[in-house]
Amino acid sequence: MTATFGLAPLVSLIAGVLILVMPRLLNYIVALYLIIIGVIGIFGMGTTHF
């Protein structure tokens, strides 16, 4: 059995934990999450380009 992890689910998990621990950081965490997901979507990280 192999497990592969993408970057987006990992970022989501970390953001969720940080929000639970420090709710005051919610705005910053959401903003960073959206920026990271946007960059991944634009540049296609995780896919191979030849």
mmCIF file as Biopython writes it, N, C-alpha, C and O atoms, coordinates in Angstrom:
data_model
#
loop_
_atom_site.group_PDB
_atom_site.id
_atom_site.type_symbol
_atom_site.label_atom_id
_atom_site.label_alt_id
_atom_site.label_comp_id
_atom_site.label_asym_id
_atom_site.label_entity_id
_atom_site.label_seq_id
_atom_site.pdbx_PDB_ins_code
_atom_site.Cartn_x
_atom_site.Cartn_y
_atom_site.Cartn_z
_atom_site.occupancy
_atom_site.B_iso_or_equiv
_atom_site.auth_seq_id
_atom_site.auth_asym_id
_atom_site.pdbx_PDB_model_num
ATOM 1   N N  . MET A ? 1  ? 0.853  -1.176 0.000   1.0 0.0 1  A 1 
ATOM 2   C CA . MET A ? 1  ? 0.000  0.000  0.000   1.0 0.0 1  A 1 
ATOM 3   C C  . MET A ? 1  ? 0.897  1.236  0.000   1.0 0.0 1  A 1 
ATOM 4   O O  . MET A ? 1  ? 1.821  1.347  0.806   1.0 0.0 1  A 1 
ATOM 5   N N  . THR A ? 2  ? 0.617  2.145  -0.897  1.0 0.0 2  A 1 
ATOM 6   C CA . THR A ? 2  ? 1.385  3.382  -0.942  1.0 0.0 2  A 1 
ATOM 7   C C  . THR A ? 2  ? 0.461  4.552  -0.667  1.0 0.0 2  A 1 
ATOM 8   O O  . THR A ? 2  ? -0.714 4.540  -1.031  1.0 0.0 2  A 1 
ATOM 9   N N  . ALA A ? 3  ? 1.011  5.552  -0.024  1.0 0.0 3  A 1 
ATOM 10  C CA . ALA A ? 3  ? 0.251  6.760  0.268   1.0 0.0 3  A 1 
ATOM 11  C C  . ALA A ? 3  ? 0.977  7.942  -0.351  1.0 0.0 3  A 1 
ATOM 12  O O  . ALA A ? 3  ? 2.174  8.134  -0.136  1.0 0.0 3  A 1 
ATOM 13  N N  . THR A ? 4  ? 0.254  8.714  -1.105  1.0 0.0 4  A 1 
ATOM 14  C CA . THR A ? 4  ? 0.838  9.920  -1.674  1.0 0.0 4  A 1 
ATOM 15  C C  . THR A ? 4  ? 0.109  11.128 -1.106  1.0 0.0 4  A 1 
ATOM 16  O O  . THR A ? 4  ? -1.113 11.116 -0.956  1.0 0.0 4  A 1 
ATOM 17  N N  . PHE A ? 5  ? 0.847  12.137 -0.801  1.0 0.0 5  A 1 
ATOM 18  C CA . PHE A ? 5  ? 0.276  13.337 -0.201  1.0 0.0 5  A 1 
ATOM 19  C C  . PHE A ? 5  ? 0.512  14.527 -1.121  1.0 0.0 5  A 1 
ATOM 20  O O  . PHE A ? 5  ? 1.628  14.752 -1.590  1.0 0.0 5  A 1 
ATOM 21  N N  . GLY A ? 6  ? -0.543 15.280 -1.374  1.0 0.0 6  A 1 
ATOM 22  C CA . GLY A ? 6  ? -0.416 16.489 -2.156  1.0 0.0 6  A 1 
ATOM 23  C C  . GLY A ? 6  ? -0.120 17.660 -1.243  1.0 0.0 6  A 1 
ATOM 24  O O  . GLY A ? 6  ? -0.233 17.557 -0.021  1.0 0.0 6  A 1 
ATOM 25  N N  . LEU A ? 7  ? 0.254  18.755 -1.835  1.0 0.0 7  A 1 
ATOM 26  C CA . LEU A ? 7  ? 0.588  19.939 -1.052  1.0 0.0 7  A 1 
ATOM 27  C C  . LEU A ? 7  ? -0.658 20.619 -0.497  1.0 0.0 7  A 1 
ATOM 28  O O  . LEU A ? 7  ? -0.644 21.082 0.644   1.0 0.0 7  A 1 
ATOM 29  N N  . ALA A ? 8  ? -1.714 20.687 -1.264  1.0 0.0 8  A 1 
ATOM 30  C CA . ALA A ? 8  ? -2.932 21.380 -0.826  1.0 0.0 8  A 1 
ATOM 31  C C  . ALA A ? 8  ? -3.558 20.750 0.421   1.0 0.0 8  A 1 
ATOM 32  O O  . ALA A ? 8  ? -3.902 21.481 1.350   1.0 0.0 8  A 1 
ATOM 33  N N  . PRO A ? 9  ? -3.721 19.418 0.482   1.0 0.0 9  A 1 
ATOM 34  C CA . PRO A ? 9  ? -4.284 18.843 1.712   1.0 0.0 9  A 1 
ATOM 35  C C  . PRO A ? 9  ? -3.399 19.065 2.932   1.0 0.0 9  A 1 
ATOM 36  O O  . PRO A ? 9  ? -3.900 19.248 4.041   1.0 0.0 9  A 1 
ATOM 37  N N  . LEU A ? 10 ? -2.094 19.048 2.732   1.0 0.0 10 A 1 
ATOM 38  C CA . LEU A ? 10 ? -1.176 19.284 3.843   1.0 0.0 10 A 1 
ATOM 39  C C  . LEU A ? 10 ? -1.302 20.713 4.353   1.0 0.0 10 A 1 
ATOM 40  O O  . LEU A ? 10 ? -1.335 20.940 5.562   1.0 0.0 10 A 1 
ATOM 41  N N  . VAL A ? 11 ? -1.374 21.673 3.443   1.0 0.0 11 A 1 
ATOM 42  C CA . VAL A ? 11 ? -1.545 23.075 3.828   1.0 0.0 11 A 1 
ATOM 43  C C  . VAL A ? 11 ? -2.884 23.258 4.539   1.0 0.0 11 A 1 
ATOM 44  O O  . VAL A ? 11 ? -2.968 23.997 5.519   1.0 0.0 11 A 1 
ATOM 45  N N  . SER A ? 12 ? -3.920 22.598 4.057   1.0 0.0 12 A 1 
ATOM 46  C CA . SER A ? 12 ? -5.241 22.686 4.685   1.0 0.0 12 A 1 
ATOM 47  C C  . SER A ? 12 ? -5.207 22.158 6.117   1.0 0.0 12 A 1 
ATOM 48  O O  . SER A ? 12 ? -5.784 22.761 7.022   1.0 0.0 12 A 1 
ATOM 49  N N  . LEU A ? 13 ? -4.535 21.040 6.313   1.0 0.0 13 A 1 
ATOM 50  C CA . LEU A ? 13 ? -4.441 20.444 7.638   1.0 0.0 13 A 1 
ATOM 51  C C  . LEU A ? 13 ? -3.711 21.367 8.599   1.0 0.0 13 A 1 
ATOM 52  O O  . LEU A ? 13 ? -4.166 21.586 9.721   1.0 0.0 13 A 1 
ATOM 53  N N  . ILE A ? 14 ? -2.586 21.906 8.163   1.0 0.0 14 A 1 
ATOM 54  C CA . ILE A ? 14 ? -1.816 22.817 9.012   1.0 0.0 14 A 1 
ATOM 55  C C  . ILE A ? 14 ? -2.635 24.065 9.334   1.0 0.0 14 A 1 
ATOM 56  O O  . ILE A ? 14 ? -2.648 24.518 10.478  1.0 0.0 14 A 1 
ATOM 57  N N  . ALA A ? 15 ? -3.318 24.624 8.334   1.0 0.0 15 A 1 
ATOM 58  C CA . ALA A ? 15 ? -4.141 25.811 8.559   1.0 0.0 15 A 1 
ATOM 59  C C  . ALA A ? 15 ? -5.258 25.514 9.548   1.0 0.0 15 A 1 
ATOM 60  O O  . ALA A ? 15 ? -5.538 26.329 10.427  1.0 0.0 15 A 1 
ATOM 61  N N  . GLY A ? 16 ? -5.894 24.366 9.417   1.0 0.0 16 A 1 
ATOM 62  C CA . GLY A ? 16 ? -6.971 23.993 10.340  1.0 0.0 16 A 1 
ATOM 63  C C  . GLY A ? 16 ? -6.492 23.884 11.774  1.0 0.0 16 A 1 
ATOM 64  O O  . GLY A ? 16 ? -7.161 24.352 12.696  1.0 0.0 16 A 1 
ATOM 65  N N  . VAL A ? 17 ? -5.340 23.270 11.964  1.0 0.0 17 A 1 
ATOM 66  C CA . VAL A ? 17 ? -4.785 23.130 13.310  1.0 0.0 17 A 1 
ATOM 67  C C  . VAL A ? 17 ? -4.434 24.500 13.889  1.0 0.0 17 A 1 
ATOM 68  O O  . VAL A ? 17 ? -4.710 24.779 15.056  1.0 0.0 17 A 1 
ATOM 69  N N  . LEU A ? 18 ? -3.824 25.351 13.062  1.0 0.0 18 A 1 
ATOM 70  C CA . LEU A ? 18 ? -3.469 26.681 13.554  1.0 0.0 18 A 1 
ATOM 71  C C  . LEU A ? 18 ? -4.704 27.495 13.927  1.0 0.0 18 A 1 
ATOM 72  O O  . LEU A ? 18 ? -4.679 28.246 14.902  1.0 0.0 18 A 1 
ATOM 73  N N  . ILE A ? 19 ? -5.773 27.357 13.167  1.0 0.0 19 A 1 
ATOM 74  C CA . ILE A ? 19 ? -7.004 28.079 13.486  1.0 0.0 19 A 1 
ATOM 75  C C  . ILE A ? 19 ? -7.580 27.582 14.811  1.0 0.0 19 A 1 
ATOM 76  O O  . ILE A ? 19 ? -8.083 28.375 15.607  1.0 0.0 19 A 1 
ATOM 77  N N  . LEU A ? 20 ? -7.510 26.284 15.047  1.0 0.0 20 A 1 
ATOM 78  C CA . LEU A ? 20 ? -8.006 25.749 16.317  1.0 0.0 20 A 1 
ATOM 79  C C  . LEU A ? 20 ? -7.166 26.235 17.493  1.0 0.0 20 A 1 
ATOM 80  O O  . LEU A ? 20 ? -7.702 26.553 18.554  1.0 0.0 20 A 1 
ATOM 81  N N  . VAL A ? 21 ? -5.862 26.292 17.306  1.0 0.0 21 A 1 
ATOM 82  C CA . VAL A ? 21 ? -4.967 26.688 18.396  1.0 0.0 21 A 1 
ATOM 83  C C  . VAL A ? 21 ? -5.009 28.195 18.626  1.0 0.0 21 A 1 
ATOM 84  O O  . VAL A ? 21 ? -5.059 28.646 19.771  1.0 0.0 21 A 1 
ATOM 85  N N  . MET A ? 22 ? -4.989 28.974 17.546  1.0 0.0 22 A 1 
ATOM 86  C CA . MET A ? 22 ? -4.945 30.439 17.656  1.0 0.0 22 A 1 
ATOM 87  C C  . MET A ? 22 ? -6.013 31.056 16.756  1.0 0.0 22 A 1 
ATOM 88  O O  . MET A ? 22 ? -5.703 31.442 15.629  1.0 0.0 22 A 1 
ATOM 89  N N  . PRO A ? 23 ? -7.262 31.161 17.217  1.0 0.0 23 A 1 
ATOM 90  C CA . PRO A ? 23 ? -8.345 31.675 16.382  1.0 0.0 23 A 1 
ATOM 91  C C  . PRO A ? 23 ? -8.124 33.107 15.879  1.0 0.0 23 A 1 
ATOM 92  O O  . PRO A ? 23 ? -8.708 33.496 14.868  1.0 0.0 23 A 1 
ATOM 93  N N  . ARG A ? 24 ? -7.302 33.885 16.560  1.0 0.0 24 A 1 
ATOM 94  C CA . ARG A ? 24 ? -7.048 35.264 16.137  1.0 0.0 24 A 1 
ATOM 95  C C  . ARG A ? 24 ? -6.321 35.313 14.791  1.0 0.0 24 A 1 
ATOM 96  O O  . ARG A ? 24 ? -6.381 36.326 14.094  1.0 0.0 24 A 1 
ATOM 97  N N  . LEU A ? 25 ? -5.643 34.237 14.426  1.0 0.0 25 A 1 
ATOM 98  C CA . LEU A ? 25 ? -4.884 34.206 13.177  1.0 0.0 25 A 1 
ATOM 99  C C  . LEU A ? 25 ? -5.735 33.810 11.973  1.0 0.0 25 A 1 
ATOM 100 O O  . LEU A ? 25 ? -5.207 33.631 10.876  1.0 0.0 25 A 1 
ATOM 101 N N  . LEU A ? 26 ? -7.033 33.673 12.166  1.0 0.0 26 A 1 
ATOM 102 C CA . LEU A ? 26 ? -7.907 33.165 11.109  1.0 0.0 26 A 1 
ATOM 103 C C  . LEU A ? 26 ? -7.763 33.947 9.801   1.0 0.0 26 A 1 
ATOM 104 O O  . LEU A ? 26 ? -7.612 33.345 8.738   1.0 0.0 26 A 1 
ATOM 105 N N  . ASN A ? 27 ? -7.805 35.266 9.866   1.0 0.0 27 A 1 
ATOM 106 C CA . ASN A ? 27 ? -7.718 36.070 8.643   1.0 0.0 27 A 1 
ATOM 107 C C  . ASN A ? 27 ? -6.411 35.833 7.904   1.0 0.0 27 A 1 
ATOM 108 O O  . ASN A ? 27 ? -6.403 35.683 6.682   1.0 0.0 27 A 1 
ATOM 109 N N  . TYR A ? 28 ? -5.301 35.799 8.643   1.0 0.0 28 A 1 
ATOM 110 C CA . TYR A ? 28 ? -4.001 35.603 8.010   1.0 0.0 28 A 1 
ATOM 111 C C  . TYR A ? 28 ? -3.857 34.203 7.429   1.0 0.0 28 A 1 
ATOM 112 O O  . TYR A ? 28 ? -3.308 34.025 6.343   1.0 0.0 28 A 1 
ATOM 113 N N  . ILE A ? 29 ? -4.356 33.213 8.162   1.0 0.0 29 A 1 
ATOM 114 C CA . ILE A ? 29 ? -4.251 31.829 7.699   1.0 0.0 29 A 1 
ATOM 115 C C  . ILE A ? 29 ? -5.070 31.630 6.431   1.0 0.0 29 A 1 
ATOM 116 O O  . ILE A ? 29 ? -4.608 31.000 5.480   1.0 0.0 29 A 1 
ATOM 117 N N  . VAL A ? 30 ? -6.287 32.167 6.419   1.0 0.0 30 A 1 
ATOM 118 C CA . VAL A ? 30 ? -7.133 32.036 5.228   1.0 0.0 30 A 1 
ATOM 119 C C  . VAL A ? 30 ? -6.492 32.747 4.042   1.0 0.0 30 A 1 
ATOM 120 O O  . VAL A ? 30 ? -6.495 32.220 2.930   1.0 0.0 30 A 1 
ATOM 121 N N  . ALA A ? 31 ? -5.947 33.931 4.267   1.0 0.0 31 A 1 
ATOM 122 C CA . ALA A ? 31 ? -5.304 34.673 3.183   1.0 0.0 31 A 1 
ATOM 123 C C  . ALA A ? 31 ? -4.100 33.909 2.640   1.0 0.0 31 A 1 
ATOM 124 O O  . ALA A ? 31 ? -3.942 33.792 1.425   1.0 0.0 31 A 1 
ATOM 125 N N  . LEU A ? 32 ? -3.258 33.394 3.516   1.0 0.0 32 A 1 
ATOM 126 C CA . LEU A ? 32 ? -2.092 32.623 3.071   1.0 0.0 32 A 1 
ATOM 127 C C  . LEU A ? 32 ? -2.505 31.357 2.341   1.0 0.0 32 A 1 
ATOM 128 O O  . LEU A ? 32 ? -1.902 30.991 1.333   1.0 0.0 32 A 1 
ATOM 129 N N  . TYR A ? 33 ? -3.528 30.692 2.846   1.0 0.0 33 A 1 
ATOM 130 C CA . TYR A ? 33 ? -4.011 29.473 2.198   1.0 0.0 33 A 1 
ATOM 131 C C  . TYR A ? 33 ? -4.480 29.772 0.769   1.0 0.0 33 A 1 
ATOM 132 O O  . TYR A ? 33 ? -4.136 29.053 -0.168  1.0 0.0 33 A 1 
ATOM 133 N N  . LEU A ? 34 ? -5.259 30.828 0.618   1.0 0.0 34 A 1 
ATOM 134 C CA . LEU A ? 34 ? -5.761 31.170 -0.706  1.0 0.0 34 A 1 
ATOM 135 C C  . LEU A ? 34 ? -4.632 31.552 -1.657  1.0 0.0 34 A 1 
ATOM 136 O O  . LEU A ? 34 ? -4.666 31.206 -2.838  1.0 0.0 34 A 1 
ATOM 137 N N  . ILE A ? 35 ? -3.639 32.261 -1.147  1.0 0.0 35 A 1 
ATOM 138 C CA . ILE A ? 35 ? -2.492 32.628 -1.978  1.0 0.0 35 A 1 
ATOM 139 C C  . ILE A ? 35 ? -1.717 31.385 -2.407  1.0 0.0 35 A 1 
ATOM 140 O O  . ILE A ? 35 ? -1.342 31.261 -3.573  1.0 0.0 35 A 1 
ATOM 141 N N  . ILE A ? 36 ? -1.478 30.475 -1.486  1.0 0.0 36 A 1 
ATOM 142 C CA . ILE A ? 36 ? -0.728 29.253 -1.808  1.0 0.0 36 A 1 
ATOM 143 C C  . ILE A ? 36 ? -1.481 28.405 -2.816  1.0 0.0 36 A 1 
ATOM 144 O O  . ILE A ? 36 ? -0.887 27.914 -3.776  1.0 0.0 36 A 1 
ATOM 145 N N  . ILE A ? 37 ? -2.779 28.226 -2.615  1.0 0.0 37 A 1 
ATOM 146 C CA . ILE A ? 37 ? -3.575 27.428 -3.548  1.0 0.0 37 A 1 
ATOM 147 C C  . ILE A ? 37 ? -3.614 28.104 -4.921  1.0 0.0 37 A 1 
ATOM 148 O O  . ILE A ? 37 ? -3.571 27.426 -5.948  1.0 0.0 37 A 1 
ATOM 149 N N  . GLY A ? 38 ? -3.695 29.421 -4.941  1.0 0.0 38 A 1 
ATOM 150 C CA . GLY A ? 38 ? -3.674 30.143 -6.212  1.0 0.0 38 A 1 
ATOM 151 C C  . GLY A ? 38 ? -2.364 29.966 -6.952  1.0 0.0 38 A 1 
ATOM 152 O O  . GLY A ? 38 ? -2.359 29.756 -8.165  1.0 0.0 38 A 1 
ATOM 153 N N  . VAL A ? 39 ? -1.251 30.049 -6.233  1.0 0.0 39 A 1 
ATOM 154 C CA . VAL A ? 39 ? 0.065  29.862 -6.857  1.0 0.0 39 A 1 
ATOM 155 C C  . VAL A ? 39 ? 0.209  28.440 -7.385  1.0 0.0 39 A 1 
ATOM 156 O O  . VAL A ? 39 ? 0.731  28.229 -8.479  1.0 0.0 39 A 1 
ATOM 157 N N  . ILE A ? 40 ? -0.253 27.471 -6.607  1.0 0.0 40 A 1 
ATOM 158 C CA . ILE A ? 40 ? -0.202 26.080 -7.063  1.0 0.0 40 A 1 
ATOM 159 C C  . ILE A ? 40 ? -1.032 25.920 -8.326  1.0 0.0 40 A 1 
ATOM 160 O O  . ILE A ? 40 ? -0.609 25.245 -9.264  1.0 0.0 40 A 1 
ATOM 161 N N  . GLY A ? 41 ? -2.202 26.529 -8.359  1.0 0.0 41 A 1 
ATOM 162 C CA . GLY A ? 41 ? -3.069 26.420 -9.525  1.0 0.0 41 A 1 
ATOM 163 C C  . GLY A ? 41 ? -2.487 27.084 -10.760 1.0 0.0 41 A 1 
ATOM 164 O O  . GLY A ? 41 ? -2.606 26.560 -11.867 1.0 0.0 41 A 1 
ATOM 165 N N  . ILE A ? 42 ? -1.861 28.232 -10.572 1.0 0.0 42 A 1 
ATOM 166 C CA . ILE A ? 42 ? -1.306 28.968 -11.706 1.0 0.0 42 A 1 
ATOM 167 C C  . ILE A ? 42 ? -0.073 28.263 -12.276 1.0 0.0 42 A 1 
ATOM 168 O O  . ILE A ? 42 ? 0.039  28.086 -13.489 1.0 0.0 42 A 1 
ATOM 169 N N  . PHE A ? 43 ? 0.834  27.870 -11.412 1.0 0.0 43 A 1 
ATOM 170 C CA . PHE A ? 43 ? 2.091  27.298 -11.875 1.0 0.0 43 A 1 
ATOM 171 C C  . PHE A ? 43 ? 2.052  25.787 -12.001 1.0 0.0 43 A 1 
ATOM 172 O O  . PHE A ? 43 ? 3.005  25.194 -12.506 1.0 0.0 43 A 1 
ATOM 173 N N  . GLY A ? 44 ? 0.986  25.148 -11.561 1.0 0.0 44 A 1 
ATOM 174 C CA . GLY A ? 44 ? 0.816  23.711 -11.744 1.0 0.0 44 A 1 
ATOM 175 C C  . GLY A ? 44 ? 1.819  22.865 -10.996 1.0 0.0 44 A 1 
ATOM 176 O O  . GLY A ? 44 ? 2.281  21.847 -11.511 1.0 0.0 44 A 1 
ATOM 177 N N  . MET A ? 45 ? 2.166  23.275 -9.777  1.0 0.0 45 A 1 
ATOM 178 C CA . MET A ? 45 ? 3.082  22.464 -8.979  1.0 0.0 45 A 1 
ATOM 179 C C  . MET A ? 45 ? 2.455  21.113 -8.719  1.0 0.0 45 A 1 
ATOM 180 O O  . MET A ? 45 ? 1.247  21.013 -8.502  1.0 0.0 45 A 1 
ATOM 181 N N  . GLY A ? 46 ? 3.258  20.089 -8.739  1.0 0.0 46 A 1 
ATOM 182 C CA . GLY A ? 46 ? 2.739  18.746 -8.525  1.0 0.0 46 A 1 
ATOM 183 C C  . GLY A ? 46 ? 2.481  18.020 -9.827  1.0 0.0 46 A 1 
ATOM 184 O O  . GLY A ? 46 ? 2.240  16.813 -9.829  1.0 0.0 46 A 1 
ATOM 185 N N  . THR A ? 47 ? 2.528  18.741 -10.937 1.0 0.0 47 A 1 
ATOM 186 C CA . THR A ? 47 ? 2.397  18.108 -12.240 1.0 0.0 47 A 1 
ATOM 187 C C  . THR A ? 47 ? 3.708  18.288 -12.988 1.0 0.0 47 A 1 
ATOM 188 O O  . THR A ? 47 ? 4.462  19.225 -12.725 1.0 0.0 47 A 1 
ATOM 189 N N  . THR A ? 48 ? 3.964  17.405 -13.901 1.0 0.0 48 A 1 
ATOM 190 C CA . THR A ? 48 ? 5.205  17.492 -14.646 1.0 0.0 48 A 1 
ATOM 191 C C  . THR A ? 48 ? 4.983  18.243 -15.955 1.0 0.0 48 A 1 
ATOM 192 O O  . THR A ? 48 ? 3.994  18.026 -16.655 1.0 0.0 48 A 1 
ATOM 193 N N  . HIS A ? 49 ? 5.904  19.108 -16.262 1.0 0.0 49 A 1 
ATOM 194 C CA . HIS A ? 49 ? 5.862  19.866 -17.506 1.0 0.0 49 A 1 
ATOM 195 C C  . HIS A ? 49 ? 7.093  19.523 -18.329 1.0 0.0 49 A 1 
ATOM 196 O O  . HIS A ? 49 ? 8.219  19.682 -17.856 1.0 0.0 49 A 1 
ATOM 197 N N  . PHE A ? 50 ? 6.894  19.059 -19.544 1.0 0.0 50 A 1 
ATOM 198 C CA . PHE A ? 50 ? 8.043  18.732 -20.409 1.0 0.0 50 A 1 
ATOM 199 C C  . PHE A ? 50 ? 8.020  19.609 -21.622 1.0 0.0 50 A 1 
ATOM 200 O O  . PHE A ? 50 ? 8.896  19.499 -22.479 1.0 0.0 50 A 1 
#
